């Protein structure tokens, strides 16, 4: 095979064309383009339409460097090698005529990584297209299964599986389910499904199948690497690395279902300070507003937001407010949104949106979602948020219900500015984040941050913290959140957290819930973000708490759970302060390398085969091994100490040799934590 000099070779129905950084081909109505992206990536775009589109939602950074690829071809194949990744497009005999097959290998070792599957002698092809009308096509793209291959990443899901092999995963944003379509393989590659349409992926024993319900074109990127760390580094170089967050992000965040008034917010803040308890963020959740879509405080309950913010900031507390992307049909902004076409629209029939409780009128109301895929709609939304909140000094925003949360969700009936709902819906939260990030830059807001219930590939490059949504208050749910968080880390997400104690079902007077809260709170102190939240009830005092939004939920402050619990939680508040210098170093490292703060053991110990199986413990940075207590009534905790280093207990300094299982004590006031030998981290005891 000779290096190409941009010659065009035609062989029957096929035409290969090459440039210094790309390969293209056409056959049987398909157009394929393979390009070098970054140092080690190969990007593939394929369509059945007349041409490839360039203006589509994409997780990739704009203006990526082309790398230093090598392009070769002969009559029956073309090969693009970019760094460690080699993409080979082959013309192969199949049935009644030739077909194009894509395969990817590791250029450093020659190992086969990913190969399209030829499923049948005649039909369907490796890429099975079916017209959905106009420029839209459903697609099934098949790849060969590999014996022993393991998969990780793919965002946040509640199935509880760490190794995703054998799973069917929806590509669909939902409350508690965040679709980040980045798949990390144990065979030494990552695959970004850079296609924001809804669908699914089947990681079966006999094949890997990616399915899109209706798209205009396929877009994905393959990255080869020696280790998960290398692949994550290259993936975040292509999709963006997190900014350095404001320092307050690293402290304690206090939140409950609803602080109903300005007076209540200030009372809680003053009580924290009076008790000498650290507090960095105080969150004002929903229904502080007039109507959804107006994005401003109710004067009756928050008469002087500027004074409230000034007092909070004087105490060293950053206020955060909840902002939903919904617009009440009775809101003063509704007509502007409708006239300008700035709402997510329906293809036919009644509007698609949500029916949910709002304050004015008090009760269930029809709600629609502003179209975050429209830059003009994003700008107008921010204008209202600026006027309602930012002018008072509020720069931290809780972006809730931004999947967008429609029940039932019918993507085939949704029309976004960016296109058909089936084709673009998963990018909604990503573009919502982008609107805020652009506004922060425009208004020179340097301490802005977003807490978001949904995201997509690339969301990590904005000042965004993702959290796991409205999960239940149970030990099984606690375990599922840890597994979900580790796969989020392997999806390139550095900033992630949960509702400490779970969101639904906690009774603050129940001893069983108090034990769960303690164990969750301990884990929260070792998460990237340490945030207490939940829709609690207090059955002994008022049965409405935890059942009716207007009553705001039961008390949810650290002193609310009884005299046995309060000193334990207080201890972990102060321990978090002890960890802040270390966390700050991890934040800088994440911004520079894309390496998540919280990650599975396999990232730091790729040569330890046992480490790849561990998903009930994790590394917080390179030096802390954290083992959350995930079972009720536990008194001891079994833990694998990775080989290649020694360890010491963070509580009593006991030394342990790596490469062994140990059983550690975990009384109610202790979460097992080990410090890597030689690390400059003082013991906690």
URCOR-V569263 format. One record per residue. N is the residue number from 1. RES is the residue in one letter. SS is DSSP state (~ for helix, > for strand, _ for the rest). PHI is phi in radians with two decimals (none if undefined). Layout:
N,RES,SS,PHI + N,RES,SS,PHI
This chain:
1,X,_,none + 2,X,>,-1.82 + 3,X,>,-1.11 + 4,X,_,-1.25 + 5,X,_,-2.14 + 6,X,_,1.18 + 7,X,_,-1.28 + 8,X,>,-1.88 + 9,X,>,-2.04 + 10,X,>,-1.93 + 11,X,>,-2.32 + 12,X,_,1.09 + 13,X,_,-1.48 + 14,X,>,-1.79 + 15,X,>,-2.37 + 16,X,>,-1.60 + 17,X,>,-2.41 + 18,X,>,-2.26 + 19,X,_,-2.18 + 20,X,_,-1.15 + 21,X,_,-2.28 + 22,X,>,-2.68 + 23,X,>,-2.24 + 24,X,>,-2.33 + 25,X,>,-2.70 + 26,X,>,-2.36 + 27,X,>,-2.82 + 28,X,_,0.90 + 29,X,_,1.55 + 30,X,>,-1.63 + 31,X,>,-2.03 + 32,X,>,-2.06 + 33,X,>,-2.35 + 34,X,>,-2.05 + 35,X,>,-2.27 + 36,X,>,-1.39 + 37,X,>,-2.34 + 38,X,_,1.13 + 39,X,_,-1.40 + 40,X,_,-2.40 + 41,X,>,-1.79 + 42,X,>,-2.12 + 43,X,>,-1.75 + 44,X,>,-2.07 + 45,X,>,-2.24 + 46,X,>,-2.44 + 47,X,>,-2.53 + 48,X,_,-1.77 + 49,X,_,-1.53 + 50,X,_,-1.16 + 51,X,_,-2.71 + 52,X,_,-1.35 + 53,X,_,-1.62 + 54,X,_,-1.83 + 55,X,_,-1.67 + 56,X,_,-2.35 + 57,X,_,-1.00 + 58,X,_,-2.48 + 59,X,_,-1.36 + 60,X,_,-1.32 + 61,X,_,-1.14 + 62,X,_,-1.23 + 63,X,_,1.04 + 64,X,_,-1.23 + 65,X,_,-1.18 + 66,X,_,-1.42 + 67,X,_,1.31 + 68,X,_,-2.29 + 69,X,_,-1.36 + 70,X,>,-2.02 + 71,X,>,-2.13 + 72,X,>,-2.33 + 73,X,>,-2.84 + 74,X,_,-2.42 + 75,X,_,-1.19 + 76,X,_,-2.05 + 77,X,>,-2.80 + 78,X,>,-2.41 + 79,X,>,-2.34 + 80,X,>,-2.08 + 81,X,>,-2.00 + 82,X,>,-2.18 + 83,X,_,1.07 + 84,X,_,-1.57 + 85,X,>,-1.82 + 86,X,>,-2.08 + 87,X,>,-1.87 + 88,X,>,-2.17 + 89,X,>,-1.86 + 90,X,>,-2.10 + 91,X,>,-1.58 + 92,X,>,-2.15 + 93,X,>,-1.29 + 94,X,>,-2.78 + 95,X,_,1.03 + 96,X,_,-1.49 + 97,X,>,-3.00 + 98,X,>,-1.30 + 99,X,>,-2.42 + 100,X,>,-1.74 + 101,X,>,-2.10 + 102,X,>,-1.82 + 103,X,>,-2.46 + 104,X,>,-2.23 + 105,X,>,-2.29 + 106,X,>,-1.49 + 107,X,_,-1.16 + 108,X,_,-1.38 + 109,X,_,-2.04 + 110,X,_,1.39 + 111,X,_,-1.19 + 112,X,>,-1.26 + 113,X,>,-1.89 + 114,X,>,-2.58 + 115,X,>,-2.35 + 116,X,>,-1.10 + 117,X,_,-1.72 + 118,X,_,-1.63 + 119,X,_,-1.39 + 120,X,_,-2.72 + 121,X,_,-1.12 + 122,X,_,-2.06 + 123,X,_,-2.78 + 124,X,_,-1.45 + 125,X,_,-1.37 + 126,X,_,-1.07 + 127,X,>,-2.06 + 128,X,>,-1.71 + 129,X,>,-1.72 + 130,X,>,-2.42 + 131,X,>,-1.10 + 132,X,_,-1.95 + 133,X,_,1.70 + 134,X,_,1.09 + 135,X,_,-1.62 + 136,X,_,-1.69 + 137,X,>,-2.42 + 138,X,>,-1.43 + 139,X,>,-2.49 + 140,X,>,-2.14 + 141,X,>,-2.04 + 142,X,>,-1.84 + 143,X,>,-2.25 + 144,X,>,-1.12 + 145,X,_,-1.42 + 146,X,_,-2.05 + 147,X,_,-1.12 + 148,X,_,1.43 + 149,X,_,-1.21 + 150,X,_,-2.14 + 151,X,>,-2.18 + 152,X,>,-2.48 + 153,X,>,1.67 + 154,X,>,1.17 + 155,X,>,1.53 + 156,X,>,-1.98 + 157,X,_,-2.42 + 158,X,_,-1.79 + 159,X,_,-1.38 + 160,X,_,1.43 + 161,X,_,-1.59 + 162,X,_,-1.53 + 163,X,_,-1.32 + 164,X,_,-1.53 + 165,X,_,-1.02 + 166,X,_,1.64 + 167,X,_,-1.54 + 168,X,>,-1.89 + 169,X,>,-2.09 + 170,X,>,-1.25 + 171,X,>,-1.67 + 172,X,_,-2.90 + 173,X,_,-1.34 + 174,X,>,-2.53 + 175,X,_,-0.99 + 176,X,_,1.38 + 177,X,>,-2.15 + 178,X,>,-1.97 + 179,X,>,-1.51 + 180,X,>,-2.10 + 181,X,>,-1.40 + 182,X,>,-2.05 + 183,X,>,-1.91 + 184,X,>,-1.88 + 185,X,>,-1.81 + 186,X,_,-1.17 + 187,X,_,-1.44 + 188,X,_,1.70 + 189,X,>,-2.65 + 190,X,>,-2.14 + 191,X,>,-2.23 + 192,X,>,-1.68 + 193,X,>,-1.44 + 194,X,_,-1.45 + 195,X,_,-2.24 + 196,X,_,-1.45 + 197,X,_,-1.37 + 198,X,_,-1.35 + 199,X,>,3.01 + 200,X,>,-2.82 + 201,X,>,-2.25 + 202,X,>,-1.94 + 203,X,>,-1.75 + 204,X,_,-1.46 + 205,X,_,-1.23 + 206,X,_,-1.74 + 207,X,>,-2.95 + 208,X,>,-1.84 + 209,X,>,-2.21 + 210,X,>,-1.77 + 211,X,>,-2.23 + 212,X,>,-2.08 + 213,X,>,-1.19 + 214,X,>,-2.88 + 215,X,>,-2.36 + 216,X,_,-1.56 + 217,X,_,-2.80 + 218,X,>,-1.62 + 219,X,>,-2.59 + 220,X,>,-2.59 + 221,X,>,-2.28 + 222,X,>,-2.00 + 223,X,>,-2.29 + 224,X,>,-1.59 + 225,X,_,-2.85 + 226,X,_,-1.28 + 227,X,_,-2.55 + 228,X,~,-0.95 + 229,X,~,-1.05 + 230,X,~,-1.12 + 231,X,~,-1.16 + 232,X,~,-1.10 + 233,X,~,-1.04 + 234,X,~,-1.25 + 235,X,~,-1.08 + 236,X,~,-1.28 + 237,X,~,-1.15 + 238,X,~,-1.48 + 239,X,~,-1.90 + 240,X,_,1.97 + 241,X,_,-1.88 + 242,X,_,-1.18 + 243,X,_,-1.24 + 244,X,_,-1.22 + 245,X,_,-1.37 + 246,X,_,-1.00 + 247,X,~,-1.04 + 248,X,~,-1.11 + 249,X,~,-1.00 + 250,X,~,-1.43 + 251,X,_,-1.59 + 252,X,>,-1.62 + 253,X,>,-1.92 + 254,X,>,-1.85 + 255,X,_,-2.73 + 256,X,_,-2.48 + 257,X,_,-0.92 + 258,X,_,-2.83 + 259,X,_,-1.53 + 260,X,_,-1.41 + 261,X,_,-2.47 + 262,X,~,-1.03 + 263,X,~,-1.11 + 264,X,~,-1.17 + 265,X,~,-1.00 + 266,X,~,-1.22 + 267,X,~,-1.09 + 268,X,~,-1.13 + 269,X,~,-1.08 + 270,X,~,-1.13 + 271,X,~,-1.15 + 272,X,~,-1.00 + 273,X,~,-1.18 + 274,X,~,-1.11 + 275,X,_,-1.51 + 276,X,_,1.24 + 277,X,_,-1.69 + 278,X,_,-1.08 + 279,X,_,-2.70 + 280,X,_,-1.91 + 281,X,>,-2.33 + 282,X,>,-2.12 + 283,X,>,-1.78 + 284,X,>,-1.83 + 285,X,_,-1.42 + 286,X,_,-1.15 + 287,X,_,1.16 + 288,X,_,-1.39 + 289,X,>,-1.63 + 290,X,_,-1.31 + 291,X,_,-2.38 + 292,X,_,-1.04 + 293,X,_,1.72 + 294,X,_,-1.76 + 295,X,_,0.94 + 296,X,_,-2.75 + 297,X,>,-1.27 + 298,X,_,-1.34 + 299,X,_,-1.12 + 300,X,_,-1.07 + 301,X,_,-1.86 + 302,X,_,-2.26 + 303,X,_,-1.24 + 304,X,_,-2.51 + 305,X,~,-1.02 + 306,X,~,-1.10 + 307,X,~,-1.18 + 308,X,~,-1.06 + 309,X,~,-1.11 + 310,X,~,-1.07 + 311,X,~,-1.18 + 312,X,~,-1.07 + 313,X,~,-1.16 + 314,X,~,-1.13 + 315,X,_,-1.51 + 316,X,_,1.41 + 317,X,_,-1.97 + 318,X,>,-1.66 + 319,X,>,-1.43 + 320,X,>,-2.18 + 321,X,>,-2.10 + 322,X,>,-1.41 + 323,X,>,-2.26 + 324,X,>,-1.68 + 325,X,_,-1.52 + 326,X,>,-1.61 + 327,X,>,-2.21 + 328,X,>,-1.16 + 329,X,_,-1.07 + 330,X,_,-1.69 + 331,X,_,-1.24 + 332,X,_,-1.16 + 333,X,_,-1.55 + 334,X,~,-1.03 + 335,X,~,-1.08 + 336,X,~,-1.09 + 337,X,~,-1.07 + 338,X,~,-1.15 + 339,X,~,-1.06 + 340,X,~,-1.61 + 341,X,_,1.20 + 342,X,_,-1.75 + 343,X,>,-1.89 + 344,X,_,-1.07 + 345,X,>,-1.84 + 346,X,>,-1.85 + 347,X,_,-1.24 + 348,X,_,-2.66 + 349,X,_,1.31 + 350,X,_,-1.14 + 351,X,_,-1.05 + 352,X,_,-1.67 + 353,X,_,-3.03 + 354,X,>,-2.63 + 355,X,>,-1.97 + 356,X,>,-2.63 + 357,X,>,-1.13 + 358,X,>,-2.50 + 359,X,_,-1.44 + 360,X,_,-2.36 + 361,X,_,-1.19 + 362,X,_,-1.26 + 363,X,>,2.51 + 364,X,>,-1.32 + 365,X,>,-2.39 + 366,X,>,-1.30 + 367,X,>,-2.20 + 368,X,>,-2.12 + 369,X,>,-1.84 + 370,X,>,-1.14 + 371,X,_,-1.56 + 372,X,_,-1.21 + 373,X,_,-1.43 + 374,X,_,-1.78 + 375,X,~,-1.07 + 376,X,~,-1.20 + 377,X,~,-1.16 + 378,X,~,-1.08 + 379,X,~,-1.13 + 380,X,~,-1.15 + 381,X,~,-0.99 + 382,X,~,-1.15 + 383,X,~,-0.96 + 384,X,~,-1.26 + 385,X,~,-1.13 + 386,X,~,-1.04 + 387,X,~,-1.22 + 388,X,~,-1.47 + 389,X,_,-2.29 + 390,X,~,-1.09 + 391,X,~,-1.17 + 392,X,~,-1.52 + 393,X,_,1.76 + 394,X,_,-1.59 + 395,X,_,-2.16 + 396,X,>,-2.00 + 397,X,>,-2.28 + 398,X,>,-1.70 + 399,X,>,-1.60 + 400,X,>,-1.67 + 401,X,_,0.97 + 402,X,_,-1.77 + 403,X,_,-1.19 + 404,X,_,-1.39 + 405,X,_,-1.47 + 406,X,_,-2.00 + 407,X,_,-2.27 + 408,X,_,-1.30 + 409,X,_,-1.75 + 410,X,_,-2.10 + 411,X,~,-1.06 + 412,X,~,-1.21 + 413,X,~,-1.85 + 414,X,>,-1.84 + 415,X,>,-2.13 + 416,X,>,-1.75 + 417,X,_,-0.97 + 418,X,_,-1.39 + 419,X,>,2.50 + 420,X,>,-1.07 + 421,X,~,-0.99 + 422,X,~,-1.12 + 423,X,~,-1.60 + 424,X,~,-2.37 + 425,X,~,-1.04 + 426,X,~,-1.19 + 427,X,~,-1.46 + 428,X,~,-0.93 + 429,X,~,-1.12 + 430,X,~,-1.05 + 431,X,~,-1.27 + 432,X,~,-1.05 + 433,X,~,-1.08 + 434,X,~,-1.05 + 435,X,~,-1.03 + 436,X,~,-1.20 + 437,X,~,-1.07 + 438,X,~,-1.09 + 439,X,~,-1.17 + 440,X,~,-1.00 + 441,X,~,-1.13 + 442,X,~,-1.12 + 443,X,_,-1.60 + 444,X,_,0.99 + 445,X,_,-1.57 + 446,X,_,-1.69 + 447,X,_,-2.00 + 448,X,_,-1.35 + 449,X,>,-2.63 + 450,X,>,-2.22 + 451,X,>,-1.83 + 452,X,>,-2.25 + 453,X,_,-1.50 + 454,X,_,-2.53 + 455,X,_,-2.90 + 456,X,_,-2.54 + 457,X,_,-0.95 + 458,X,_,1.70 + 459,X,~,-1.04 + 460,X,~,-1.16 + 461,X,~,-1.43 + 462,X,_,-1.75 + 463,X,_,-1.33 + 464,X,>,-2.07 + 465,X,>,-1.91 + 466,X,>,-1.64 + 467,X,>,-2.36 + 468,X,_,-1.52 + 469,X,_,1.45 + 470,X,_,-1.51 + 471,X,_,-1.50 + 472,X,>,-1.44 + 473,X,_,-1.62 + 474,X,_,-2.49 + 475,X,~,-1.12 + 476,X,~,-1.01 + 477,X,~,-1.21 + 478,X,~,-1.02 + 479,X,~,-1.08 + 480,X,~,-1.12 + 481,X,~,-1.17 + 482,X,~,-1.09 + 483,X,~,-1.08 + 484,X,~,-1.07 + 485,X,~,-1.14 + 486,X,~,-1.21 + 487,X,~,-1.25 + 488,X,~,-1.11 + 489,X,~,-1.05 + 490,X,_,-1.37 + 491,X,_,-1.76 + 492,X,_,1.57 + 493,X,_,-1.68 + 494,X,_,-1.50 + 495,X,_,-1.96 + 496,X,>,-2.62 + 497,X,>,-2.78 + 498,X,_,-2.37 + 499,X,_,-1.35 + 500,X,>,-1.07 + 501,X,_,1.59 + 502,X,_,1.39 + 503,X,_,-1.61 + 504,X,>,-2.03 + 505,X,>,1.78 + 506,X,>,-1.56 + 507,X,>,-1.86 + 508,X,_,-1.17 + 509,X,_,-1.65 + 510,X,_,-1.54 + 511,X,~,-1.00 + 512,X,~,-1.14 + 513,X,~,-1.20 + 514,X,~,-1.09 + 515,X,~,-1.10 + 516,X,~,-1.03 + 517,X,~,-1.05 + 518,X,~,-1.05 + 519,X,~,-1.14 + 520,X,~,-1.23 + 521,X,~,-1.11 + 522,X,~,-1.02 + 523,X,~,-1.10 + 524,X,~,-1.00 + 525,X,_,-1.14 + 526,X,_,-1.96 + 527,X,_,-1.65 + 528,X,_,-0.94 + 529,X,_,-2.17 + 530,X,>,-1.91 + 531,X,>,-2.40 + 532,X,>,-1.64 + 533,X,_,-2.71 + 534,X,_,2.86 + 535,X,>,-1.70 + 536,X,>,-1.44 + 537,X,>,-2.17 + 538,X,>,-2.31 + 539,X,_,-1.07 + 540,X,_,-1.28 + 541,X,_,-1.78 + 542,X,>,-2.76 + 543,X,_,-1.15 + 544,X,_,-1.27 + 545,X,_,-1.05 + 546,X,_,1.52 + 547,X,_,-2.23 + 548,X,_,-2.16 + 549,X,~,-1.01 + 550,X,~,-1.17 + 551,X,~,-1.67 + 552,X,_,1.27 + 553,X,_,1.46 + 554,X,_,-1.25 + 555,X,_,-1.00 + 556,X,_,-2.46 + 557,X,_,-1.64 + 558,X,~,-1.10 + 559,X,~,-1.58 + 560,X,~,-1.59 + 561,X,_,-1.99 + 562,X,_,1.80 + 563,X,~,-1.20 + 564,X,~,-1.37 + 565,X,~,-1.48 + 566,X,~,-0.93 + 567,X,~,-1.15 + 568,X,~,-1.18 + 569,X,~,-1.11 + 570,X,~,-1.06 + 571,X,~,-1.03 + 572,X,~,-1.34 + 573,X,~,-1.06 + 574,X,~,-1.29 + 575,X,~,-1.10 + 576,X,~,-1.04 + 577,X,~,-1.08 + 578,X,~,-1.07 + 579,X,~,-1.51 + 580,X,~,-1.05 + 581,X,~,-1.05 + 582,X,~,-1.13 + 583,X,~,-1.09 + 584,X,~,-1.11 + 585,X,~,-1.12 + 586,X,~,-1.14 + 587,X,~,-1.07 + 588,X,~,-1.13 + 589,X,~,-1.12 + 590,X,~,-1.08 + 591,X,~,-1.14 + 592,X,~,-1.54 + 593,X,~,-2.09 + 594,X,_,1.42 + 595,X,_,-1.38 + 596,X,_,-1.11 + 597,X,_,-1.12 + 598,X,>,-1.80 + 599,X,>,-2.64 + 600,X,_,-1.11 + 601,X,~,-1.03 + 602,X,~,-1.08 + 603,X,~,-1.25 + 604,X,~,-1.55 + 605,X,_,-2.30 + 606,X,_,-1.17 + 607,X,_,-1.54 + 608,X,_,-1.66 + 609,X,_,-1.10 + 610,X,_,-1.21 + 611,X,~,-1.07 + 612,X,~,-1.16 + 613,X,~,-1.66 + 614,X,_,-1.51 + 615,X,_,-2.39 + 616,X,_,-1.95 + 617,X,_,-2.59 + 618,X,>,-2.80 + 619,X,>,-1.67 + 620,X,>,-1.81 + 621,X,_,1.23 + 622,X,_,-1.38 + 623,X,_,-2.09 + 624,X,>,-2.00 + 625,X,>,-1.83 + 626,X,>,-1.95 + 627,X,>,-2.20 + 628,X,_,-1.01 + 629,X,_,-1.53 + 630,X,_,-2.00 + 631,X,_,-2.28 + 632,X,_,-1.15 + 633,X,_,1.31 + 634,X,_,-1.17 + 635,X,_,-1.99 + 636,X,>,-2.35 + 637,X,>,-2.47 + 638,X,>,-1.45 + 639,X,>,-2.54 + 640,X,>,-1.53 + 641,X,>,-1.71 + 642,X,_,-0.99 + 643,X,_,-1.38 + 644,X,_,1.76 + 645,X,_,-2.74 + 646,X,_,-1.73 + 647,X,>,-2.41 + 648,X,>,-2.37 + 649,X,>,-1.15 + 650,X,_,-1.20 + 651,X,_,-1.65 + 652,X,_,-2.17 + 653,X,_,1.39 + 654,X,_,-1.03 + 655,X,>,-1.56 + 656,X,>,-2.39 + 657,X,_,-1.49 + 658,X,_,-1.28 + 659,X,_,1.42 + 660,X,>,-2.65 + 661,X,>,-1.51 + 662,X,>,-2.28 + 663,X,>,-1.97 + 664,X,>,-1.96 + 665,X,>,-1.23 + 666,X,_,-2.46 + 667,X,_,-1.01 + 668,X,_,-0.98 + 669,X,_,-1.61 + 670,X,_,-2.36 + 671,X,_,-1.81 + 672,X,>,-1.09 + 673,X,>,-2.42 + 674,X,>,-2.04 + 675,X,>,-1.92 + 676,X,>,-1.07 + 677,X,_,-1.01 + 678,X,_,1.57 + 679,X,_,-1.27 + 680,X,_,-1.55 + 681,X,_,-2.27 + 682,X,_,-1.13 + 683,X,_,-1.13 + 684,X,_,-1.54 + 685,X,_,-1.16
